[in-house]
Amino acid sequence: MSDFLGIDTSNYTTSAAIYESPHNVLLQEKMLLPVKKGEKGIRQSDAVFHHTVQLPEIIDKLFKKTGKRDISAVGVSYAPRRLEGSYMPCFLTGISAATAVSRALSVPLYRFSHQEGHIAAALYSAGRLELLNEPFIAFHVSGGTTEAVLVKPDNEHIINAEIVASSSDLKAGQAIDRVGVMLSLNFPAGPELEKLSEKSNAVFKIKPSMKNTDCSLSGVENKCKKMLTENYEKSDIALFCIDSVIAALDGMYKALMPKYGALPVVFSGGVTSNKKIIFMINTTPFSPSRHFRQITRQARRFFLPLCMIGENNAEYIGAERITAQQIHQDEFRRR
């Protein structure tokens, strides 16, 4: 039996998973890092400390759930992106644990970027890992990233991701979290902001701030602050924030269409678990662009991770992002 252990210590979640390749079964445990009420994030020193405390507990729970395992390889996220200078101290906790396990068991250790893991996990949960063998566009929309990347197969690293569109300032998840905290919601604010927005009947016509393929989201926070001082309903402010993110994603997509319109498009990252974003991608009337809906209907080449549409979609992918790509790399090297 081939079992793979995956570990991810990203900025806000400690996670680990075991993948049973013969049965295509994935078992995982994860835990959010504690963020004080009213705070908009967490310092890296605090993140490292909490990962160091939580990871042994996560691993213990995971192996109590799975029982004794024959681990064939270990995968770990080592940096936000596979780029020189891409670094966050929080990943050191996972790297240390994964290296120790790899050496103790004399099994291979594979390192992946956090972004590569997001993309692989999206494909895995959507049942489309075969796309790793062809070019496609991947949107990575989270607290630290709002990008569209051109993904191509890579003999050494499985995939190579080239940024083709991004936010020039605030990221989508940052905008959502900052507005959420502004509205006295808990951090991370995505799930609560979404619930609050559902109470609104407001209709906003939002023109995204774009420069070529890149968007700007800093104005969203400023506009929401202004709305709050003008005594708008909090639910309307929440809806405006979410609709602004949707408009930005739509703007990025339309700007990419002339050059990359024939490629499949994959959406990954915690922000894409939002119901309105899912509706947009799945061609509902909520889509801010008729052009977006028509392309989706014609091509049927949009993919969302199935796990993001579940009941606990706010608690998006944990360490399965690592095991998914680990599996593919292991199979790739056997060919």
N, C-alpha and C positions, 0 to 999 in steps of 0.2 A: 504494500500500500504506500502511495506517495502523498505525504501531507506537507503543506507549506505553511510556515509561520510568517505573518506580516505584522510589522510594528510601525505606527505613525504617531509622532509627538508634534503635531502642528501647534499653531499659536493658541488654539482654544479647546482642543480635544485630545485626550490621551486614548489611544485605541490599539487594539490587537485583534488578530483574526487567524483562524486556521482554516485552510482550504483542503478538502478531501478531493483530489483530482479524479480518482476512479468513479466516485459517485456524484461529482459536481455539487458538493455540499459545502456551504460556507457557514462557519460559526464565528461569532465575534462578540467582543465586549468593548465598551467605550464609556468615557466619563468626561463631561465638560469641566474645564478649569474654572475654579470659583472666581467670580468678578464682583467686587463690592458694589452695592446699590449706588446708582448714580454715576459710576465710572463708565467711560467710553471704551475701555480696553484694559490691557494688562501689560505691565512691564516685563521685558524679556527675563530679567532675573527672577521675577515671581513665577513666570511661566515654567522656567527650568526647575525651580523648587517644587512646584505642584506636580509636574510630570514625574519628577524623581520620587515623590511620595505616592502618586497614583498608579504608576506603571506596574510595580510589583503586585498591587491589589488587582489590577486588570488582568495580568497574566495568571494570577492564582485563580480568579473566577473563571477564566477561559478554560484552563486545564481541568478544573473541577467539573465543568460542563462537558468537556470532550473526553476526559479520561486519558489514559496513557496513549501517546502518539509516537509514530515513527517519523520524525521530522526530517525531510529530505533536503530542505534549503530554507534560508531565511531571507526575507525582503524587508527593506527599511527605507523610509524617506529621509533624505540627507540634506535637502535644501529646497527653497521655494521653486526654483527653476534650474534647469541644467544650463546655466550660464556662469561664466567666470565672475566672481564677486557676489553671486547670489548666496546669501548666508543669513541664517537666524539661529541664535544660540539654542532655542527650544528644541531643535532637531538633535542636538548632541545627546540628549537623554535617550532617545530611541536608538541612535547609532551605537552608544555604549552598550546598551542591553543586547541589541542584535548581534554586535560583534562578539560579546561574551558567549551567547548561545551558539553562534556559528563555530567558534573555536572549541567550545566544550564538546560539541557533537561532531566535530570534523565534517561539517556540511558547508556548501557554498553560501556566501553572503552576496546578495544583489542590492545595489543602491539605486534608487530612483528619485527623481524630483517629485515634490508635492504635486506639481501641475501634471506631470506625466501620470501620476497615480489617479488624479481626478479624471483624466481623459480615459484611461484604461478601465476604471471602475464604471464610468458611464456606459462604455461599450459593453462591458461584461454584464451589467445588470439589464441592459437593453437586448442582450443576446446577439450582439453584433461585433464580436471580437475579430471577425474576419476583416473588418475595415482597417485593422492595424497593418494590413498588407497593401493598402492603397492610399492615395492622397485624400484628405478630407479637411474640412474646416471645423475647428472645435472652439466653442465659446466657453471660457472659464470665468464664471461670475461668482465671486465670493467676497468675503470681508477684506481680503488683501489684494484681490486681483479682479480687474474687469478687462478682459482681453479676448480677441479672436485670434487664433493661431492657425497657420497652415501646417498641417501634420503630414509628414511623409515617412514611409518605412525607412528604417536605419538598421544596417547589419549589426552594428555594435550595441546600440541602445534601444533597439526595437522601433522607436519612433524618434523623429526630430521635429521639434515645434518651432516655427518661425512666427513672430508676432506680425500680424497684418492689420490689426486695429486694436485700439485700447482707449481707456479713459486717461486723459492728460492730467487729471488731478485726483479728485476724490473717487474712490472705488464704490461700486454699487452697494456692497455690504456695509461699507463705512457710512454711506449716506443713510441707509436704513437704520443702522445702529445709532447714529447720532441723532436722527430725528426721533427714534424710539425713546432714547434716554431723555431727550427734550420734552417728550410727552409723558415722562415718569414711568416708562416701561422698563422691564428688566433687560439686561444685556446678556447675551445677544438678543436683539429686539425683533428679529424677523418674524417668528411665529405670532408674537403678541401684536405687532404692527399689522400683520395680515388680518388677524381677527378684528382688530379695531377698524380697519378700513372697510370691512364688510358691513359695517353699520351705516356707512355713508351712501347717500343717493346722489351725490354731486357728480357732475360730468365736466371733465377738464379736457380742453384741446391744447395739447402740449407740443411745442416745436422744440425738438432737441437741439442743444448747442453742439454743433459739429464743425470740425476742421478736417477736410478730406475724409478719411475713414475713422478718425478719432472723435470721441465724444468728450464733453466736459460736464461733470456732475456737481461741481462746487456750488453752483447757483441753486441747486435743489435745497441744500441745507439753509442757505440764506433766505430763500423764498419761504420755507417752512417756518423759520424764525419770525419773519414778518407776518405770516398768517396767524401765528400764535399771539403776537402782540395786538393783532387786529381782531382778536376774539373769535376766530374761526372755530368751528367744532373740531375737536381733536380727531374725530373719525375722518373728516374731510382732509385734514392735514396728512393723515396717514395714507389716504387714498392718493392724494397729490404726489406724495413721495414715491409710492409704488408705480403710479402711472408714468412718472418722470423717468424711472429706471427702465420701464418697458419701452418708452419712446426712444431712449438712448440706444437700447439694444436693437430696436427696429431701425434706427438711423444707421448704426454700424453695419447691420446686415444689408441694407439697401445700398450702402456705399461699396460693399464688397461684391455685390451681385454682378456688375459688368465683367469683372475679371474672374470670379470664382463661382459663378452661378451654377455651373454644371456639377460641382462637387457635393457630396453628402455633407450635412451639417449636424454636429453633435453638440448638445448643451450639457455642461457639467458645472458643479459648484453648488454650494448651499442655497444661494439666492434663487437658482432656477427651480427650487422646490415650491416657490410661491404659486398659488393656484392661478392667479391671473396670467403669469408668465406661461404656465402650462397651457392655459386656454389659448393664449396668443399663438403658441407653437402648434397647437392642435386645431387651428383654423376656426375658432369660435368667433362670434361677433365682437368679442372684447379686443381682438387684434387691432392695434392703432393704425395699421396700414393695409388697405385693400390689396396693394401689391404683394405684401408679405403673405396674405392668405392665398392669393392666386398661385404664387410660386409653390407654396406648400402643397396645395391640392394637386398641382400638375406633377410635381416631382416625387412626392411622397418619400423624401430623402432626409427627413428630420428625425432625430432620435433623442429621446429623453430617457434617463435611467429609470427603470420601473420602480426601483426602491424609493425614488424621490416622490412618487405619487401615492405612496402608502399613508397610513394613518399617522405615523410619526415622521412625516417627511421633513420636519424642521431639523431633526437629528440625522443629518445627511451622512453620507458614506464615511465609515471609519477605516479600519486597516484593510478592508477588502480592496481598496484602491491599490494597495501594494501587492496583495496576493494575486489579483487579477493579472497584473502585468508580469508578476513573477512566473505565473503558470505559462503565459505565452512565451516568455523568454526561455523557460526550461524546454518547452516543446520545440521552439525554434532551433535551439542548439543541438537537439537530437537529430535534426534532419540531415 
